[in-house]
Amino acid sequence: MMTKCYDCMEEGKDSEAVAVCIVCGKAVCMDHAKELILPVSVGKPPEVKRLHNALPRIMCEYCFSNTLPDGFCV
């Protein structure tokens, strides 16, 4: 049995989940998943370098829209 998208179930739809929100833990489908790219830096000041490859993180629409303004400077 596959995990179902929580948001789709609330809308009366039946969609398979592809990810889990890193904030609330809710399973989400491709339509409800939002990708947040976190930059990665290495080294010690004053020689800090930003890596080319960032870390992709998945959030649900609710957490994405309610967390970013308060917790991140993007």
SENU-892431 format. One record per residue: residue in one letter; chain; x, y, z of N, C-alpha, C, O in turn. Coordinates in pm, whole numbers, plus 50000, padded with zeros to 5 digits. Example, Ala and Ser with C-alpha at 12.3 -4.5 7.8 and 13.67 -1.06 7.14 Angstrom:
2
@nulo = A senu = A nc1 = 51319 nc2 = 49431 nc3 = 50780 cac1 = 51230 cac2 = 49550 cac3 = 50780 cc1 = 51320 cc2 = 49670 cc3 = 50780 oc1 = 51424 oc2 = 49668 oc3 = 50846
@nulo = S senu = A nc1 = 51285 nc2 = 49775 nc3 = 50708 cac1 = 51367 cac2 = 49894 cac3 = 50714 cc1 = 51290 cc2 = 50003 cc3 = 50787 oc1 = 51341 oc2 = 50114 oc3 = 50804
END
This chain:
74
@nulo = M senu = A nc1 = 50084 nc2 = 49882 nc3 = 50000 cac1 = 50000 cac2 = 50000 cac3 = 50000 cc1 = 50089 cc2 = 50125 cc3 = 50000 oc1 = 50181 oc2 = 50135 oc3 = 50080
@nulo = M senu = A nc1 = 50060 nc2 = 50217 nc3 = 49911 cac1 = 50136 cac2 = 50342 cac3 = 49899 cc1 = 50078 cc2 = 50447 cc3 = 49993 oc1 = 49958 oc2 = 50447 oc3 = 50023
@nulo = T senu = A nc1 = 50165 nc2 = 50537 nc3 = 50038 cac1 = 50121 cac2 = 50648 cac3 = 50121 cc1 = 50047 cc2 = 50748 cc3 = 50034 oc1 = 50087 oc2 = 50775 oc3 = 49920
@nulo = K senu = A nc1 = 49941 nc2 = 50803 nc3 = 50085 cac1 = 49858 cac2 = 50898 cac3 = 50012 cc1 = 49889 cc2 = 51041 cc3 = 50057 oc1 = 49931 oc2 = 51064 oc3 = 50170
@nulo = C senu = A nc1 = 49867 nc2 = 51135 nc3 = 49966 cac1 = 49888 cac2 = 51276 cac3 = 49995 cc1 = 49780 cc2 = 51325 cc3 = 50092 oc1 = 49661 oc2 = 51309 oc3 = 50066
@nulo = Y senu = A nc1 = 49823 nc2 = 51383 nc3 = 50202 cac1 = 49731 cac2 = 51433 cac3 = 50304 cc1 = 49641 cc2 = 51544 cc3 = 50249 oc1 = 49520 oc2 = 51542 oc3 = 50271
@nulo = D senu = A nc1 = 49701 nc2 = 51640 nc3 = 50179 cac1 = 49623 cac2 = 51752 cac3 = 50127 cc1 = 49520 cc2 = 51707 cc3 = 50023 oc1 = 49408 oc2 = 51759 oc3 = 50020
@nulo = C senu = A nc1 = 49557 nc2 = 51613 nc3 = 49937 cac1 = 49462 cac2 = 51560 cac3 = 49839 cc1 = 49346 cc2 = 51490 cc3 = 49907 oc1 = 49231 oc2 = 51504 oc3 = 49865
@nulo = M senu = A nc1 = 49376 nc2 = 51415 nc3 = 50012 cac1 = 49269 cac2 = 51345 cac3 = 50084 cc1 = 49170 cc2 = 51445 cc3 = 50143 oc1 = 49050 oc2 = 51419 oc3 = 50144
@nulo = E senu = A nc1 = 49219 nc2 = 51560 nc3 = 50194 cac1 = 49130 cac2 = 51662 cac3 = 50246 cc1 = 49043 cc2 = 51723 cc3 = 50136 oc1 = 48932 oc2 = 51771 oc3 = 50162
@nulo = E senu = A nc1 = 49094 nc2 = 51722 nc3 = 50012 cac1 = 49020 cac2 = 51775 cac3 = 49897 cc1 = 48931 cc2 = 51669 cc3 = 49831 oc1 = 48862 oc2 = 51699 oc3 = 49734
@nulo = G senu = A nc1 = 48932 nc2 = 51548 nc3 = 49883 cac1 = 48851 cac2 = 51440 cac3 = 49827 cc1 = 48916 cc2 = 51370 cc3 = 49709 oc1 = 48849 oc2 = 51296 oc3 = 49637
@nulo = K senu = A nc1 = 49047 nc2 = 51391 nc3 = 49690 cac1 = 49120 cac2 = 51326 cac3 = 49581 cc1 = 49201 cc2 = 51210 cc3 = 49637 oc1 = 49218 oc2 = 51196 oc3 = 49758
@nulo = D senu = A nc1 = 49250 nc2 = 51126 nc3 = 49547 cac1 = 49332 cac2 = 51011 cac3 = 49586 cc1 = 49462 cc2 = 51015 cc3 = 49507 oc1 = 49468 oc2 = 50969 oc3 = 49393
@nulo = S senu = A nc1 = 49568 nc2 = 51071 nc3 = 49568 cac1 = 49698 cac2 = 51082 cac3 = 49502 cc1 = 49806 cc2 = 51021 cc3 = 49588 oc1 = 49802 oc2 = 51029 oc3 = 49711
@nulo = E senu = A nc1 = 49904 nc2 = 50959 nc3 = 49523 cac1 = 50015 cac2 = 50901 cac3 = 49597 cc1 = 50113 cc2 = 51011 cc3 = 49640 oc1 = 50139 oc2 = 51104 oc3 = 49564
@nulo = A senu = A nc1 = 50165 nc2 = 50998 nc3 = 49760 cac1 = 50263 cac2 = 51093 cac3 = 49811 cc1 = 50401 cc2 = 51062 cc3 = 49752 oc1 = 50433 oc2 = 50946 oc3 = 49726
@nulo = V senu = A nc1 = 50480 nc2 = 51167 nc3 = 49732 cac1 = 50616 cac2 = 51150 cac3 = 49680 cc1 = 50721 cc2 = 51201 cc3 = 49779 oc1 = 50840 oc2 = 51176 oc3 = 49762
@nulo = A senu = A nc1 = 50675 nc2 = 51273 nc3 = 49883 cac1 = 50768 cac2 = 51331 cac3 = 49980 cc1 = 50698 cc2 = 51353 cc3 = 50112 oc1 = 50576 oc2 = 51340 oc3 = 50123
@nulo = V senu = A nc1 = 50779 nc2 = 51386 nc3 = 50213 cac1 = 50728 cac2 = 51418 cac3 = 50346 cc1 = 50778 cc2 = 51556 cc3 = 50383 oc1 = 50897 oc2 = 51585 oc3 = 50366
@nulo = C senu = A nc1 = 50691 nc2 = 51641 nc3 = 50433 cac1 = 50729 cac2 = 51777 cac3 = 50473 cc1 = 50830 cc2 = 51770 cc3 = 50589 oc1 = 50808 oc2 = 51698 oc3 = 50686
@nulo = I senu = A nc1 = 50941 nc2 = 51845 nc3 = 50577 cac1 = 51044 cac2 = 51843 cac3 = 50680 cc1 = 51001 cc2 = 51916 cc3 = 50807 oc1 = 51067 oc2 = 51904 oc3 = 50911
@nulo = V senu = A nc1 = 50892 nc2 = 51993 nc3 = 50802 cac1 = 50847 cac2 = 52067 cac3 = 50919 cc1 = 50739 cc2 = 51990 cc3 = 50995 oc1 = 50755 oc2 = 51962 oc3 = 51114
@nulo = C senu = A nc1 = 50630 nc2 = 51956 nc3 = 50927 cac1 = 50517 cac2 = 51894 cac3 = 50997 cc1 = 50509 cc2 = 51742 cc3 = 50980 oc1 = 50437 oc2 = 51676 oc3 = 51055
@nulo = G senu = A nc1 = 50581 nc2 = 51687 nc3 = 50882 cac1 = 50582 cac2 = 51542 cac3 = 50862 cc1 = 50467 cc2 = 51489 cc3 = 50778 oc1 = 50448 oc2 = 51368 oc3 = 50767
@nulo = K senu = A nc1 = 50390 nc2 = 51578 nc3 = 50718 cac1 = 50276 cac2 = 51539 cac3 = 50635 cc1 = 50325 cc2 = 51486 cc3 = 50501 oc1 = 50415 oc2 = 51545 oc3 = 50441
@nulo = A senu = A nc1 = 50267 nc2 = 51377 nc3 = 50452 cac1 = 50298 cac2 = 51323 cac3 = 50320 cc1 = 50229 cc2 = 51407 cc3 = 50214 oc1 = 50112 oc2 = 51441 oc3 = 50228
@nulo = V senu = A nc1 = 50303 nc2 = 51441 nc3 = 50107 cac1 = 50248 cac2 = 51526 cac3 = 50001 cc1 = 50281 cc2 = 51471 cc3 = 49863 oc1 = 50381 oc2 = 51401 oc3 = 49844
@nulo = C senu = A nc1 = 50194 nc2 = 51505 nc3 = 49766 cac1 = 50216 cac2 = 51467 cac3 = 49626 cc1 = 50297 cc2 = 51575 cc3 = 49556 oc1 = 50331 oc2 = 51676 oc3 = 49618
@nulo = M senu = A nc1 = 50327 nc2 = 51557 nc3 = 49429 cac1 = 50403 cac2 = 51655 cac3 = 49352 cc1 = 50331 cc2 = 51789 cc3 = 49343 oc1 = 50396 oc2 = 51894 oc3 = 49341
@nulo = D senu = A nc1 = 50198 nc2 = 51788 nc3 = 49338 cac1 = 50122 cac2 = 51913 cac3 = 49328 cc1 = 50127 cc2 = 51995 cc3 = 49457 oc1 = 50120 oc2 = 52118 oc3 = 49452
@nulo = H senu = A nc1 = 50139 nc2 = 51929 nc3 = 49571 cac1 = 50137 cac2 = 51999 cac3 = 49699 cc1 = 50277 cc2 = 52017 cc3 = 49760 oc1 = 50290 oc2 = 52085 oc3 = 49862
@nulo = A senu = A nc1 = 50379 nc2 = 51959 nc3 = 49702 cac1 = 50515 cac2 = 51971 cac3 = 49754 cc1 = 50581 cc2 = 52099 cc3 = 49704 oc1 = 50566 oc2 = 52135 oc3 = 49588
@nulo = K senu = A nc1 = 50653 nc2 = 52166 nc3 = 49793 cac1 = 50731 cac2 = 52285 cac3 = 49758 cc1 = 50876 cc2 = 52257 cc3 = 49792 oc1 = 50907 oc2 = 52206 oc3 = 49900
@nulo = E senu = A nc1 = 50965 nc2 = 52290 nc3 = 49699 cac1 = 51108 cac2 = 52264 cac3 = 49720 cc1 = 51176 cc2 = 52391 cc3 = 49770 oc1 = 51164 oc2 = 52498 oc3 = 49711
@nulo = L senu = A nc1 = 51248 nc2 = 52377 nc3 = 49880 cac1 = 51326 cac2 = 52486 cac3 = 49936 cc1 = 51473 cc2 = 52448 cc3 = 49920 oc1 = 51516 oc2 = 52343 oc3 = 49967
@nulo = I senu = A nc1 = 51548 nc2 = 52533 nc3 = 49853 cac1 = 51690 cac2 = 52507 cac3 = 49832 cc1 = 51769 cc2 = 52582 cc3 = 49939 oc1 = 51765 oc2 = 52704 oc3 = 49946
@nulo = L senu = A nc1 = 51841 nc2 = 52507 nc3 = 50021 cac1 = 51923 cac2 = 52567 cac3 = 50126 cc1 = 52067 cc2 = 52573 cc3 = 50082 oc1 = 52125 oc2 = 52469 oc3 = 50050
@nulo = P senu = A nc1 = 52127 nc2 = 52692 nc3 = 50078 cac1 = 52269 cac2 = 52701 cac3 = 50040 cc1 = 52357 cc2 = 52638 cc3 = 50147 oc1 = 52323 oc2 = 52638 oc3 = 50265
@nulo = V senu = A nc1 = 52470 nc2 = 52583 nc3 = 50105 cac1 = 52564 cac2 = 52518 cac3 = 50196 cc1 = 52697 cc2 = 52591 cc3 = 50189 oc1 = 52751 oc2 = 52613 oc3 = 50081
@nulo = S senu = A nc1 = 52748 nc2 = 52628 nc3 = 50305 cac1 = 52878 cac2 = 52693 cac3 = 50314 cc1 = 52973 cc2 = 52606 cc3 = 50394 oc1 = 52931 oc2 = 52538 oc3 = 50488
@nulo = V senu = A nc1 = 53101 nc2 = 52608 nc3 = 50357 cac1 = 53202 cac2 = 52532 cac3 = 50429 cc1 = 53320 cc2 = 52624 cc3 = 50461 oc1 = 53341 oc2 = 52726 oc3 = 50395
@nulo = G senu = A nc1 = 53395 nc2 = 52588 nc3 = 50561 cac1 = 53512 cac2 = 52665 cac3 = 50599 cc1 = 53487 cc2 = 52751 cc3 = 50720 oc1 = 53377 oc2 = 52756 oc3 = 50774
@nulo = K senu = A nc1 = 53593 nc2 = 52818 nc3 = 50763 cac1 = 53586 cac2 = 52906 cac3 = 50879 cc1 = 53616 cc2 = 53049 cc3 = 50834 oc1 = 53699 oc2 = 53070 oc3 = 50745
@nulo = P senu = A nc1 = 53550 nc2 = 53145 nc3 = 50894 cac1 = 53578 cac2 = 53285 cac3 = 50858 cc1 = 53726 cc2 = 53316 cc3 = 50877 oc1 = 53784 oc2 = 53271 oc3 = 50976
@nulo = P senu = A nc1 = 53786 nc2 = 53387 nc3 = 50791 cac1 = 53727 cac2 = 53464 cac3 = 50680 cc1 = 53724 cc2 = 53385 cc3 = 50549 oc1 = 53692 oc2 = 53443 oc3 = 50446
@nulo = E senu = A nc1 = 53755 nc2 = 53258 nc3 = 50550 cac1 = 53763 cac2 = 53178 cac3 = 50428 cc1 = 53642 cc2 = 53084 cc3 = 50415 oc1 = 53658 oc2 = 52962 oc3 = 50410
@nulo = V senu = A nc1 = 53525 nc2 = 53140 nc3 = 50409 cac1 = 53402 cac2 = 53062 cac3 = 50393 cc1 = 53366 cc2 = 53058 cc3 = 50245 oc1 = 53364 oc2 = 53161 oc3 = 50178
@nulo = K senu = A nc1 = 53338 nc2 = 52938 nc3 = 50196 cac1 = 53300 cac2 = 52921 cac3 = 50056 cc1 = 53160 cc2 = 52861 cc3 = 50048 oc1 = 53125 oc2 = 52773 oc3 = 50126
@nulo = R senu = A nc1 = 53082 nc2 = 52910 nc3 = 49955 cac1 = 52949 cac2 = 52854 cac3 = 49930 cc1 = 52963 cc2 = 52746 cc3 = 49824 oc1 = 53020 oc2 = 52771 oc3 = 49718
@nulo = L senu = A nc1 = 52912 nc2 = 52628 nc3 = 49852 cac1 = 52919 cac2 = 52517 cac3 = 49757 cc1 = 52821 cc2 = 52539 cc3 = 49642 oc1 = 52718 oc2 = 52604 oc3 = 49660
@nulo = H senu = A nc1 = 52854 nc2 = 52485 nc3 = 49526 cac1 = 52768 cac2 = 52498 cac3 = 49408 cc1 = 52638 cc2 = 52421 cc3 = 49426 oc1 = 52532 oc2 = 52466 oc3 = 49383
@nulo = N senu = A nc1 = 52646 nc2 = 52304 nc3 = 49488 cac1 = 52527 cac2 = 52221 cac3 = 49507 cc1 = 52462 cc2 = 52251 cc3 = 49641 oc1 = 52523 oc2 = 52229 oc3 = 49746
@nulo = A senu = A nc1 = 52340 nc2 = 52301 nc3 = 49638 cac1 = 52266 cac2 = 52329 cac3 = 49760 cc1 = 52191 cc2 = 52204 cc3 = 49804 oc1 = 52189 oc2 = 52103 oc3 = 49733
@nulo = L senu = A nc1 = 52129 nc2 = 52211 nc3 = 49921 cac1 = 52052 cac2 = 52099 cac3 = 49974 cc1 = 51903 cc2 = 52121 cc3 = 49947 oc1 = 51844 oc2 = 52214 oc3 = 50001
@nulo = P senu = A nc1 = 51842 nc2 = 52036 nc3 = 49865 cac1 = 51698 cac2 = 52051 cac3 = 49843 cc1 = 51621 cc2 = 51995 cc3 = 49963 oc1 = 51654 oc2 = 51887 oc3 = 50014
@nulo = R senu = A nc1 = 51521 nc2 = 52067 nc3 = 50008 cac1 = 51436 cac2 = 52024 cac3 = 50117 cc1 = 51292 cc2 = 52041 cc3 = 50072 oc1 = 51259 oc2 = 52137 oc3 = 50003
@nulo = I senu = A nc1 = 51205 nc2 = 51947 nc3 = 50112 cac1 = 51065 cac2 = 51949 cac3 = 50069 cc1 = 50976 cc2 = 51992 cc3 = 50185 oc1 = 50991 oc2 = 51945 oc3 = 50298
@nulo = M senu = A nc1 = 50883 nc2 = 52082 nc3 = 50154 cac1 = 50786 cac2 = 52128 cac3 = 50253 cc1 = 50646 cc2 = 52123 cc3 = 50190 oc1 = 50632 oc2 = 52129 oc3 = 50068
@nulo = C senu = A nc1 = 50545 nc2 = 52112 nc3 = 50276 cac1 = 50408 cac2 = 52121 cac3 = 50226 cc1 = 50378 cc2 = 52268 cc3 = 50200 oc1 = 50452 oc2 = 52356 oc3 = 50246
@nulo = E senu = A nc1 = 50271 nc2 = 52297 nc3 = 50127 cac1 = 50237 cac2 = 52435 cac3 = 50093 cc1 = 50215 cc2 = 52520 cc3 = 50218 oc1 = 50260 oc2 = 52635 oc3 = 50223
@nulo = Y senu = A nc1 = 50147 nc2 = 52464 nc3 = 50319 cac1 = 50119 cac2 = 52539 cac3 = 50441 cc1 = 50247 cc2 = 52579 cc3 = 50513 oc1 = 50266 oc2 = 52696 oc3 = 50546
@nulo = C senu = A nc1 = 50335 nc2 = 52484 nc3 = 50537 cac1 = 50459 cac2 = 52513 cac3 = 50608 cc1 = 50549 cc2 = 52606 cc3 = 50527 oc1 = 50615 oc2 = 52693 oc3 = 50583
@nulo = F senu = A nc1 = 50552 nc2 = 52586 nc3 = 50396 cac1 = 50634 cac2 = 52670 cac3 = 50309 cc1 = 50591 cc2 = 52816 cc3 = 50318 oc1 = 50674 oc2 = 52906 oc3 = 50332
@nulo = S senu = A nc1 = 50461 nc2 = 52840 nc3 = 50310 cac1 = 50413 cac2 = 52978 cac3 = 50311 cc1 = 50413 cc2 = 53041 cc3 = 50450 oc1 = 50416 oc2 = 53163 oc3 = 50461
@nulo = N senu = A nc1 = 50409 nc2 = 52960 nc3 = 50555 cac1 = 50405 cac2 = 53015 cac3 = 50691 cc1 = 50539 cc2 = 53013 cc3 = 50764 oc1 = 50552 oc2 = 53078 oc3 = 50867
@nulo = T senu = A nc1 = 50636 nc2 = 52942 nc3 = 50713 cac1 = 50766 cac2 = 52934 cac3 = 50779 cc1 = 50865 cc2 = 53032 cc3 = 50721 oc1 = 50939 oc2 = 53096 oc3 = 50796
@nulo = L senu = A nc1 = 50870 nc2 = 53045 nc3 = 50591 cac1 = 50972 cac2 = 53128 cac3 = 50527 cc1 = 50977 cc2 = 53272 cc3 = 50575 oc1 = 51086 oc2 = 53321 oc3 = 50605
@nulo = P senu = A nc1 = 50865 nc2 = 53343 nc3 = 50584 cac1 = 50876 cac2 = 53482 cac3 = 50627 cc1 = 50932 cc2 = 53497 cc3 = 50767 oc1 = 50999 oc2 = 53596 oc3 = 50797
@nulo = D senu = A nc1 = 50904 nc2 = 53401 nc3 = 50854 cac1 = 50945 cac2 = 53413 cac3 = 50993 cc1 = 51084 cc2 = 53358 cc3 = 51022 oc1 = 51154 oc2 = 53410 oc3 = 51108
@nulo = G senu = A nc1 = 51125 nc2 = 53253 nc3 = 50950 cac1 = 51245 cac2 = 53185 cac3 = 50991 cc1 = 51364 cc2 = 53192 cc3 = 50897 oc1 = 51475 oc2 = 53154 oc3 = 50937
@nulo = F senu = A nc1 = 51347 nc2 = 53240 nc3 = 50775 cac1 = 51456 cac2 = 53238 cac3 = 50679 cc1 = 51473 cc2 = 53373 cc3 = 50612 oc1 = 51378 oc2 = 53449 oc3 = 50597
@nulo = C senu = A nc1 = 51593 nc2 = 53399 nc3 = 50573 cac1 = 51622 cac2 = 53516 cac3 = 50488 cc1 = 51659 cc2 = 53461 cc3 = 50352 oc1 = 51772 oc2 = 53418 oc3 = 50331
@nulo = V senu = A nc1 = 51565 nc2 = 53463 nc3 = 50260 cac1 = 51587 cac2 = 53405 cac3 = 50128 cc1 = 51599 cc2 = 53516 cc3 = 50026 oc1 = 51619 oc2 = 53489 oc3 = 49908
END
